[in-house]
């Protein structure tokens, strides 16, 4: 249960072995490769091959998206959420790459997509034309027969229904040689054709402007009426749709290559990653130098296997530069391992700090249980977690998360039983037929958060004080490991004593402890306060500054008080879970009583849906807020953080998990 000890190393070998070394390092994933100051710049590697790789990555990504658009790959919610990969053996992966005609498949995908896009655009244009023609479908003449002559012109357009009669009346009275024909009407507009003498065009236009006439430019030259043309367009659209479906059918036949495309895509990623990593190498025409970090425990294994690649390849330990920090990796065993997920959300500690994972584990899972606080939900969470672990093909991080939820279910079961909450119901209302079970559940019930929230608030604050003291204790432990005994004693130990005595003093004043201890506890608090004032400014040179800094250090009490109050969220989240559960039960019971015949069915649906919903949102809230208490209130007592995560050069794929 510690931070893995790292060693900086150099690999020295011949340039001719570069590809073998690179492949070995990528397959084993043991070394984080760092860039030397004299490493090649990106343009020195040049790169038609790199450009081709990027082009193929983009084309393959498009092909996969194109095929997903035709038929979404079936994937359960957990796999989709965790980004589960397809497991493929190394032998099968290489076989796919040898036999897959990627250019042919990519070209076909692109050609089909282009053709479908062209046909859809043509369909869209046809539909636009059809929409325009709908307004003129009652026009009885063929458009090829309609047009201007030397002396006569015509205009098509629309006019508000309220203005139509006025326009017709005025034109008939003022321009008797002008003809207005109503083609179609709807609720708001009338569609008109106006035929007039060209010499009267100005007068006609003036009248039309006066009555809000909107001209429609129709330039159809086909030998058909609007209705006939609409029928032709419908046939053309149907034909286009058949051609689109035909192209889609051709594309569906390519779905069998989806795994091949994913293997090809990931092989390109591996090549791209290798090319990017090569930029960090230092090399001449014949010699190769690779610098990086490895776990000390892997030094011997790496050295022996590099020698198998070439007897001329050497692995050498290197002393880090002054101020250079090693990357950080953590490793824990047994039940502590899943809690690494919580630490990684916060970020890595520095290489000189303690791994917080084992220290947060108990408090995180306890707080999770207090927040969820329903024994029924705890049982359900345990069952669902076990099913997920057994039935789903989860990655390493996915398994850690599900195991963490399983532990959370255990904690929730225990806390929920102590709080007397079973799917939002108290054992008090269980039927007498439950007999010994009801008696047992009532015996172990200690607190009812809904009826006695103050007691749960006190418990929450007490847990907060306990974790704060523990956090300072972890800080003291870290200093002792570094043999910084002075600061461990005068900083951390004194503050632990002061906080404990302050709590002791408060308990005597509120009557929890005998009042006869008030004077003693007060005196001890004063002594510990004086101790803090005299020691916390010891880094100052001037006596007045020492005392001043010591007095100002007492302000940390406000910070600790603020941190303690943050733990009241345990009560808030526990209450919200309980109240939502109670409301779900009440609504379900009301529906059963109010709805005849199917009331029981409705009640069952509400109970199942409501409690699953409450479990989901409350579990999420419990995870987030339990984590927040670790990050903000606990870690700040002993952890600076900001360490660089160890990122070994390894196979990094998107779709495929390559097995042995």
C-alpha positions in Angstrom: 0.0 0.0 0.0 2.4 2.7 -1.2 3.6 4.8 -4.0 5.7 2.7 -6.4 9.3 3.6 -6.3 10.6 4.8 -9.7 14.0 4.7 -11.4 15.2 6.9 -14.2 16.9 4.9 -16.9 18.5 5.2 -20.3 18.3 2.6 -23.0 21.3 2.6 -25.3 21.4 0.6 -28.5 22.0 0.6 -32.2 19.7 2.4 -34.6 19.1 -0.8 -36.5 17.3 -2.3 -33.5 15.0 0.7 -33.0 11.9 -0.9 -34.4 12.3 -4.0 -32.3 12.9 -2.0 -29.1 10.0 0.3 -29.8 7.6 -2.7 -30.4 8.8 -4.4 -27.2 8.3 -1.3 -25.1 4.9 -0.7 -26.5 3.8 -4.3 -25.9 5.1 -4.4 -22.3 4.0 -0.9 -21.2 6.6 -0.6 -18.5 8.5 2.6 -19.3 7.4 6.2 -19.5 9.6 7.7 -22.2 10.6 11.3 -21.7 11.9 13.8 -24.2 15.6 14.8 -24.1 16.5 18.4 -24.7 18.5 17.3 -27.8 15.7 15.0 -29.1 14.6 15.4 -32.7 12.1 18.1 -33.5 8.9 17.0 -35.1 9.8 18.2 -38.6 13.0 16.2 -38.6 11.1 12.9 -38.8 9.3 14.3 -41.8 6.6 12.6 -42.7 4.7 11.5 -45.6 4.1 8.2 -43.7 2.8 10.2 -40.7 0.5 12.2 -43.0 -0.8 9.0 -44.5 -1.4 7.5 -41.1 -3.4 10.6 -40.0 -5.4 10.4 -43.3 -6.2 6.7 -42.8 -7.2 7.4 -39.2 -9.6 10.0 -40.3 -11.0 7.8 -43.2 -11.4 4.8 -40.9 -13.1 6.9 -38.2 -15.5 8.2 -40.9 -16.2 4.6 -42.1 -17.0 3.4 -38.6 -19.3 6.4 -38.0 -21.0 5.8 -41.3 -21.6 2.1 -40.5 -22.9 3.0 -37.0 -25.4 5.4 -38.6 -26.8 2.4 -40.5 -26.9 0.0 -37.5 -25.9 0.9 -34.0 -23.7 -1.7 -32.4 -25.5 -3.4 -29.5 -23.9 -2.5 -26.2 -25.2 -2.6 -22.7 -25.4 0.6 -20.6 -22.4 -0.3 -18.3 -20.2 -1.1 -21.3 -21.2 2.1 -23.1 -20.6 4.2 -19.9 -17.2 2.6 -19.1 -16.1 2.5 -22.8 -15.6 -1.3 -22.7 -13.4 -2.6 -25.5 -13.6 -5.8 -27.7 -11.2 -8.5 -26.6 -9.2 -9.8 -29.5 -6.2 -12.1 -29.3 -2.9 -10.9 -30.6 -2.9 -13.7 -33.2 -6.3 -12.8 -34.5 -5.5 -9.1 -34.5 -2.5 -9.6 -36.7 -4.4 -12.0 -39.0 -7.1 -9.4 -39.5 -4.5 -6.8 -40.4 -2.8 -9.2 -42.9 -6.0 -10.1 -44.7 -8.1 -7.0 -44.5 -8.5 -5.1 -47.8 -8.9 -1.8 -46.1 -8.5 0.5 -49.2 -11.4 -1.4 -50.9 -13.7 -1.1 -47.9 -12.8 2.6 -47.2 -13.3 3.5 -50.8 -16.7 1.7 -51.0 -17.9 3.5 -47.8 -16.9 6.9 -49.1 -18.4 6.2 -52.6 -21.7 5.0 -51.1 -21.8 8.0 -48.7 -21.2 10.4 -51.6 -23.9 8.8 -53.7 -26.4 8.8 -50.8 -25.6 12.4 -50.1 -26.1 13.3 -53.8 -29.4 11.4 -54.0 -30.7 13.1 -50.8 -29.8 16.5 -52.2 -31.6 15.7 -55.4 -34.6 14.5 -53.4 -34.5 17.7 -51.3 -34.6 19.9 -54.5 -37.5 17.9 -55.9 -39.4 18.3 -52.6 -38.8 22.1 -52.7 -40.2 22.2 -56.3 -43.2 20.1 -55.2 -43.9 22.4 -52.3 -43.9 25.5 -54.6 -46.2 23.7 -57.2 -48.8 22.8 -54.5 -49.8 26.5 -54.5 -50.6 26.3 -58.3 -52.0 22.8 -58.6 -55.4 24.2 -59.7 -53.8 26.2 -62.6 -55.4 24.4 -65.6 -52.8 25.3 -68.2 -49.5 23.7 -69.1 -46.6 25.9 -68.1 -45.0 25.6 -71.6 -48.1 27.2 -73.0 -48.0 30.2 -70.7 -45.8 33.2 -71.3 -45.5 36.8 -72.5 -46.1 38.0 -76.1 -45.0 41.1 -77.8 -47.9 43.1 -76.3 -49.1 41.0 -73.4 -47.4 40.1 -70.1 -48.4 38.1 -67.0 -47.5 37.9 -63.3 -48.0 35.2 -60.8 -48.2 36.0 -57.1 -50.1 36.1 -53.8 -52.2 38.7 -52.0 -53.8 38.7 -48.6 -57.4 37.4 -48.8 -58.7 40.6 -47.3 -57.2 42.6 -50.2 -58.1 40.3 -53.1 -61.6 41.7 -53.8 -60.5 45.3 -53.5 -57.7 44.6 -56.0 -60.0 42.9 -58.5 -62.6 45.7 -58.2 -60.0 48.4 -58.8 -58.3 46.7 -61.7 -61.7 46.0 -63.4 -62.7 49.6 -63.0 -59.4 51.3 -63.9 -57.8 48.8 -66.3 -60.5 46.9 -68.2 -57.9 45.2 -70.5 -56.3 43.5 -67.4 -57.5 40.1 -66.3 -57.1 38.7 -62.8 -57.6 34.9 -62.4 -57.7 33.3 -58.9 -55.8 30.0 -59.1 -56.2 28.9 -55.4 -57.2 30.2 -52.0 -56.2 29.3 -48.5 -57.0 30.8 -45.1 -54.7 33.8 -45.4 -53.7 34.2 -49.1 -55.1 34.1 -52.6 -52.9 32.9 -55.5 -53.4 35.0 -58.6 -52.4 35.1 -62.3 -52.6 38.6 -63.7 -52.6 39.2 -67.5 -52.2 42.7 -68.8 -51.0 44.9 -71.7 -47.3 45.7 -71.5 -48.1 49.4 -72.1 -50.0 49.3 -68.8 -47.3 47.6 -66.8 -46.5 50.6 -64.6 -50.1 51.2 -63.6 -50.5 47.5 -62.9 -47.4 47.4 -60.7 -48.6 50.5 -58.8 -51.9 48.8 -58.0 -50.2 45.6 -56.9 -47.9 47.5 -54.5 -50.9 49.3 -53.0 -52.6 46.0 -52.2 -49.5 44.1 -50.8 -49.1 41.8 -53.8 -46.2 39.4 -53.5 -44.9 38.3 -56.9 -43.9 34.7 -57.4 -41.3 34.1 -60.1 -42.3 31.0 -62.0 -40.0 29.9 -64.7 -41.2 26.5 -65.5 -40.8 25.3 -69.1 -42.1 21.8 -68.8 -44.9 20.6 -70.9 -47.4 19.7 -68.1 -49.8 21.3 -65.7 -48.8 21.8 -62.0 -50.9 18.8 -61.0 -49.2 16.6 -63.6 -45.8 17.9 -62.6 -46.5 17.1 -59.0 -47.3 13.5 -60.0 -44.1 13.3 -62.0 -42.1 14.6 -59.0 -43.7 12.0 -56.7 -42.5 9.3 -59.1 -39.0 10.8 -59.2 -38.8 11.0 -55.4 -39.9 7.4 -55.1 -37.3 6.4 -57.6 -34.6 8.4 -55.8 -35.7 6.7 -52.5 -35.3 3.3 -54.1 -31.8 4.2 -55.2 -31.0 5.5 -51.7 -32.3 2.2 -50.2 -30.2 0.3 -52.7 -27.1 2.1 -51.7 -27.9 1.6 -48.0 -28.3 -2.1 -48.7 -24.8 -2.2 -50.2 -23.5 -0.4 -47.1 -25.2 -2.9 -44.8 -23.2 -5.6 -46.5 -20.1 -3.8 -45.2 -21.2 -4.2 -41.6 -19.3 -7.5 -41.5 -16.1 -5.5 -41.8 -16.8 -3.5 -38.7 -14.4 -5.5 -36.4 -11.8 -5.4 -39.2 -12.1 -1.6 -39.4 -11.8 -1.3 -35.6 -8.6 -3.5 -35.6 -7.2 -1.4 -38.5 -8.1 1.8 -36.7 -6.3 0.8 -33.5 -3.3 -0.5 -35.5 -3.1 3.0 -36.9 -3.3 4.5 -33.5 -0.5 2.3 -32.3 1.7 3.3 -35.3 0.9 7.0 -34.7 1.7 6.7 -31.0 5.0 4.9 -31.9 5.9 7.7 -34.4 5.1 10.4 -31.7 7.3 8.5 -29.2 10.2 8.2 -31.6 10.4 12.0 -31.6 11.6 11.8 -28.0 14.5 9.6 -28.9 18.0 10.9 -29.3 19.8 9.2 -32.2 22.6 9.5 -34.6 23.0 7.4 -37.8 24.0 4.4 -35.8 23.3 4.9 -32.1 20.0 5.2 -30.2 19.3 6.7 -26.8 16.0 6.4 -25.0 15.4 8.1 -21.6 12.5 7.4 -19.3 11.2 6.1 -16.0 10.3 2.6 -14.9 9.3 1.0 -11.6 12.4 -0.1 -9.8 10.9 -3.6 -9.5 10.8 -3.9 -13.3 14.5 -3.0 -13.9 15.8 -6.5 -13.9 13.0 -7.8 -16.2 13.5 -5.0 -18.6 17.2 -5.4 -18.7 17.1 -9.1 -19.4 14.5 -8.8 -22.2 16.3 -5.9 -23.9 19.4 -8.1 -24.0 17.3 -10.8 -25.7 16.4 -8.3 -28.5 20.1 -7.4 -29.0 23.2 -8.1 -27.0 24.3 -4.6 -27.9 21.3 -3.0 -26.1 22.0 -1.7 -22.6 19.7 -0.5 -19.8 21.5 2.0 -17.4 20.3 3.6 -14.2 20.4 7.4 -14.3 20.4 9.9 -11.5 17.6 12.4 -11.9 18.4 16.1 -12.5 18.2 18.4 -9.6 14.6 19.4 -9.0 13.3 16.7 -11.4 10.3 14.8 -10.0 9.6 11.2 -10.7 6.2 10.3 -12.1 3.8 8.7 -9.7 2.0 5.3 -9.7 0.2 3.8 -6.8 -0.4 0.1 -6.0 -2.6 -1.3 -3.2 -3.6 -4.8 -2.4 -6.8 -6.6 -1.5 -9.9 -4.6 -0.6 -8.0 -1.3 -0.7 -7.4 -1.6 -4.5 -10.9 -0.3 -5.7 -10.4 2.9 -3.7 -7.6 3.9 -6.0 -10.4 5.1 -8.3 -11.2 7.8 -5.7 -7.6 8.9 -5.4 -7.2 9.1 -9.2 -10.2 11.4 -9.4 -8.4 13.9 -7.2 -5.0 13.4 -8.8 -1.8 11.8 -7.9 0.2 12.7 -4.8 3.8 13.8 -5.2 6.4 11.1 -5.2 7.6 12.3 -1.7 4.1 12.1 -0.2 2.0 9.3 1.2 -0.5 7.4 -0.9 -3.9 8.6 0.5 -5.8 5.5 -0.7 -5.6 3.3 2.4 -6.3 6.3 4.7 -9.5 7.4 2.8 -10.9 3.9 2.3 -12.7 3.5 5.6 -14.1 7.0 5.8 -15.2 7.1 2.1 -17.2 3.8 2.4 -18.7 4.8 5.8 -19.8 8.2 4.5 -21.2 6.5 1.4 -23.4 4.3 3.6 -24.5 7.3 5.8 -25.5 9.2 2.7 -27.4 6.4 1.1 -28.6 5.1 4.5 -31.3 2.6 3.3 -30.6 -1.1 4.0 -32.9 -2.2 1.1 -30.9 0.0 -1.3 -27.7 -1.5 0.1 -28.9 -5.1 -0.6 -30.0 -4.0 -4.1 -26.6 -2.3 -4.8 -24.7 -5.4 -3.7 -26.8 -7.7 -6.0 -26.5 -5.4 -9.0 -22.8 -5.0 -8.5 -22.2 -8.8 -8.2 -24.3 -9.3 -11.4 -22.2 -6.6 -13.2 -18.9 -8.2 -12.1 -20.0 -11.7 -13.2 -21.9 -11.0 -16.4 -20.2 -7.9 -17.9 -16.9 -7.8 -19.6 -15.3 -4.9 -17.7 -11.9 -3.4 -17.9 -9.6 -3.0 -14.9 -10.9 0.5 -13.9 -14.5 -0.7 -14.5 -14.1 -3.6 -12.1 -12.6 -1.2 -9.5 -15.6 1.1 -9.8 -18.2 -1.8 -9.5 -16.3 -3.3 -6.5 -16.4 0.1 -4.9 -20.1 0.2 -5.3 -20.4 -3.3 -3.9 -18.5 -2.2 -0.7 -20.8 0.8 -0.7 -23.7 -1.6 -0.7 -22.4 -3.4 2.4 -21.9 -0.1 4.2 -25.3 1.1 3.2 -26.9 -2.2 4.5 -25.3 -1.8 7.9 -26.0 1.9 8.3 -29.5 1.5 6.9 -30.3 -1.3 9.4 -29.0 0.9 12.2 -31.2 3.8 10.9 -34.2 1.5 10.5 -34.8 2.2 6.8 -35.8 -0.6 4.4 -36.9 0.7 1.0 -38.2 3.8 2.7 -40.1 1.9 5.3 -39.4 1.4 9.0 -39.6 -2.0 10.7 -42.3 -0.4 13.0 -44.9 -0.7 10.2 -43.9 -4.3 9.1 -46.8 -6.8 9.6 -46.8 -9.0 12.6 -46.4 -12.0 10.3 -42.7 -11.0 10.1 -42.3 -12.2 13.6 -38.7 -12.7 14.8 -37.4 -10.8 11.8 -39.4 -7.7 12.8 -38.2 -8.0 16.4 -34.6 -8.3 15.3 -34.8 -5.3 13.0 -36.3 -3.2 15.7 -33.6 -4.3 18.2 -30.8 -3.2 15.9 -32.5 0.1 15.0 -30.6 2.9 16.8 -31.7 6.2 15.2 -34.5 7.4 13.0 -33.0 10.2 10.8 -36.5 11.5 9.9 -37.8 11.7 13.5 -34.4 12.6 15.1 -32.3 14.5 12.6 -30.4 16.3 15.4 -28.9 13.0 16.5 -27.7 12.2 13.0 -26.3 15.8 12.7 -24.3 15.2 15.9 -23.1 11.9 14.5 -22.1 13.5 11.2 -20.2 16.3 13.0 -18.5 13.8 15.3 -17.4 11.7 12.2 -16.0 15.0 10.8 -14.0 15.8 13.8 -12.7 12.2 13.9 -11.6 12.4 10.3 -9.9 15.8 10.7 -7.9 14.5 13.7 -7.0 11.4 11.7 -5.9 13.6 8.8 -3.6 15.6 11.0 -2.4 12.2 12.4 -1.5 11.1 8.9 0.4 14.3 8.4 2.4 13.6 11.6 3.0 10.0 10.4 4.4 11.3 7.1 6.7 13.6 8.9 7.9 10.8 11.2 8.7 8.7 8.1 10.9 11.5 6.8 12.5 11.8 10.3 11.1 15.3 10.7 10.3 14.6 14.4 10.4 18.3 15.4 7.5 19.4 13.1 5.6 16.2 13.7 5.6 16.9 17.4 5.3 20.7 17.5 2.9 21.1 14.6 0.7 18.1 14.2 0.8 16.5 17.6 0.1 19.8 19.4 -2.9 20.5 17.1 -4.3 17.0 17.7 -4.0 17.6 21.5 -5.6 21.0 21.2 -8.6 19.8 19.1 -9.2 16.8 21.5 -9.1 19.0 24.5 -11.4 21.6 22.9 -13.9 18.8 22.2 -13.4 17.6 25.8 -14.1 21.1 27.1 -17.3 21.4 24.9 -18.6 18.1 26.1 -18.2 19.1 29.8 -20.1 22.4 29.1 -23.1 20.7 27.3 -23.5 18.1 30.0 -22.3 15.0 28.1 -19.3 14.7 30.5 -19.5 15.5 34.3 -19.6 19.3 35.0 -16.9 18.7 37.7 -14.4 18.4 34.8 -15.2 21.8 33.5 -12.4 23.6 35.3 -9.9 20.9 34.4 -10.8 20.9 30.8 -10.7 24.7 30.6 -7.3 24.7 32.2 -6.0 22.1 29.7 -7.4 24.1 26.7 -5.6 27.2 28.0 -2.3 25.3 28.4 -2.6 23.8 24.9 -3.4 27.2 23.5 -0.3 28.7 25.1 1.7 25.8 23.7 0.5 26.6 20.2 1.2 30.3 20.6 4.7 29.6 21.7 5.5 27.0 19.0 3.7 27.8 15.8 5.8 30.9 15.1 9.1 29.2 15.7 10.2 29.8 12.1 10.3 33.5 12.7 13.6 35.1 13.9 12.2 37.9 16.0 10.6 37.1 19.4 7.7 39.4 18.7 7.1 37.9 15.3 7.3 34.4 16.9 4.5 35.3 19.3 2.5 37.1 16.7 2.7 34.2 14.3 1.7 31.9 17.1 -1.4 34.0 18.0 -2.4 34.2 14.3 -2.0 30.4 14.0 -5.0 30.0 16.3 -7.1 31.2 13.3 -6.8 27.6 12.0 -9.5 26.8 14.6 -12.0 28.6 12.3 -10.9 26.5 9.4 -11.3 23.3 11.3 -14.7 24.4 12.5 -15.7 25.2 8.9 -14.4 21.8 7.8 -16.4 20.1 10.5 -19.6 21.8 9.5 -19.1 20.5 5.9 -19.9 17.0 7.3 -23.5 18.1 7.9 -24.0 17.1 4.2 -24.1 13.5 5.5 -27.3 14.3 7.3 -28.8 16.2 4.3 -28.1 13.4 1.8 -29.3 10.7 4.2 -32.5 12.6 4.8 -33.1 13.2 1.1 -32.8 9.5 0.4 -35.1 8.5 3.2 -37.8 11.1 2.4 -37.8 10.3 -1.4 -38.2 6.6 -0.4 -41.1 7.4 1.9 -42.8 9.6 -0.8 -42.5 6.8 -3.3 -44.2 4.4 -0.9 -47.0 6.8 -0.2 -47.7 7.6 -3.8 -47.7 3.8 -4.6 -50.2 3.1 -1.8 -52.5 6.0 -2.9 -52.6 4.6 -6.4 -53.4 1.1 -5.2 -56.3 2.5 -3.2 -57.6 4.9 -5.8 -57.3 2.9 -9.0 -59.7 0.0 -9.3 -58.7 -3.4 -10.7 -55.2 -2.4 -11.9 -54.2 -0.5 -8.8 -51.9 -3.2 -7.6 -50.1 -3.3 -10.9 -49.7 0.5 -10.9 -48.4 0.4 -7.3 -45.8 -2.3 -8.3 -44.6 -0.2 -11.2 -44.3 3.0 -9.0 -42.5 1.1 -6.3 -40.0 -0.5 -8.8 -39.4 2.6 -10.9 -39.4 5.0 -7.9 -37.0 3.1 -5.8 -34.6 2.4 -8.7 -34.6 6.1 -9.5 -34.0 7.0 -5.9 -31.2 4.4 -5.8 -29.6 5.8 -8.9 -29.6 9.5 -8.0 -28.8 8.9 -4.3 -25.9 6.5 -5.1 -24.5 9.2 -7.4 -24.9 11.9 -4.8 -23.4 9.6 -2.1 -20.3 8.9 -4.3 -19.8 12.6 -5.2 -20.2 14.0 -1.8 -18.3 11.3 0.1 -15.5 12.0 -2.4 -15.7 15.7 -1.9 -15.3 15.3 1.9 -12.0 13.4 1.2 -10.7 15.9 -1.3 -11.6 19.2 0.4 -11.7 18.4 4.1 -9.4 15.3 4.6 -6.6 15.5 1.9 -5.8 19.1 2.8 -4.5 18.1 6.2 -1.6 16.0 4.8 -1.6 16.1 1.0 -0.3 18.7 -1.4 -0.9 16.6 -4.5 0.0 17.6 -8.0 2.2 14.6 -8.8 2.7 13.6 -12.4 0.8 10.4 -13.2 3.1 7.6 -14.5 2.2 7.2 -18.2 4.1 4.3 -19.7 4.5 3.9 -23.4 2.0 1.2 -24.1 -0.7 0.0 -26.5 -3.4 2.7 -26.3 -6.4 1.7 -28.4 -9.9 2.9 -28.8 -11.9 -0.2 -29.7 -9.8 -3.3 -29.3 -8.2 -4.9 -26.2 -5.3 -6.9 -27.6 -4.8 -10.1 -25.6 -1.9 -12.5 -25.6 
